[in-house]
Amino acid sequence: MLTALECSLNRELKGSRVKGIKGFGLAAFFLFVSFSFNAPVSAQEPFYKGKNVRIIVGAAAGGGYDTYSRTIARHMGKHIAGNPTFVVENMPGAGFLISANHIYKVAKPDGLTIGHFIGGLFLQQFLGKPGVEFESVKFGFVGAPGQDNYMLGISKSLGITSIEQWLSSKTVVKLGGVGVGSATDDIPKILKEAIGLPVQVVSGYSGTATVKLAFNSGEVQGVCNSWESFKATWRNELDSGNLIILLQHVPKPHPELAKVPLDINYAKSEEGRKLIRAAVHTVGPTARPYVLPPGTPKDRLELLRKAFMDTMKDPEFLADAEKAKLDINPLDGAALERSVREVFNVDATLIPRLKEILK
């Protein structure tokens, strides 16, 4: 069926006495106008215009993962053509596993859903943890805002002021945990075997925010958490002296905690040192991944990768992050993907032992 514009074009051409090149030029003009008016709107507007982008956080509101995500969400949209709105949704449960499985299996691969869960789950997938329903390397890796430095903090009320005192006293300390695959649980379990740390992990909290509530009520007496998260969300406990940082879980001391000893220096054996290097010191770079569902179009992955890194350099974002006490030391998507693949290079002789310890 002819459109009104096409009918008008026919009448104009039939009634025109313009010959040769002039007639051809008139026809071309009307055809150009016709195609312009009939061009699809999607070809004229950015994909993200008017869209909402969800960041699904695998922990409860108020913790470090939530705080990073809400800070990023306030700024990332302006670095994408179409200026989409970013919203944060919390999906806690099973130590971040519910959210990770959701991103992999349920979320549409359309570039409108980003997942944020703890990177320790990548190792758990490699070790065959029950309930893991994803293949780590198939996610689309957007980036990570920081590379975590994990620490062990305990309550002042215990009267323990050094790791040497703790080890010699053999006082069992209850540590709050989020679940298998989280540093809150996995690192203390490794240290219990590698250095004989007397701990009991009380697991099942929905995030470090709820662990903090349990700590302040006396339900637990400590936690393994990143220094970045401690500074951002445990500020009152640190400033009051109620939380004492006793041990660092990193290859070299954090510059802000130069006098706090390293865990590997207390390993009882060479196997213990290997376990710490393989399953504790590798956690930091992949701890805070932002990922897309498998199958997300490559152009949208690249667009979000660029927007993420542009956000990490945005002065307004950096000021917001500083206000929230968030350390920004980002990895781009490609570097994050390489770090995740490195997780799978664990010494084969350690795998049975790791499976036993981290079950």
Secondary structure, 3 states (H helix, E strand, C coil): CCCHHHHHHHHHHHHCCCCHHHHHHHHHHHHHHHHHHHCCHHHCCCCCCCCEEEEEECCCCCCHHHHHHHHHHCCHHHHCCCCCEEEEEECCCCCCHHHHHHHHHCCCCCCCEEEECCCHHHHHHHCCCCCCCCCHHHCEEEEECCCCCEEEEEEHHHCCCCHHHHHHHCCCEEEECCCCCCHHHHHHHHHHHHCCCCEEEECCCCCHHHHHHHHHHCCCCEEEEEHHHHHHHCHHHHHHCCEEEEEECCCCCCHHHCCCCEHHHHCCCHHHHHHHHHHCCCCHHHCCCEEECCCCCHHHHHHHHHHHHHHHCCHHHHHHHHHCCCCCCCEEHHHHHHHHHHHCCCCHHHHHHHHHHCC
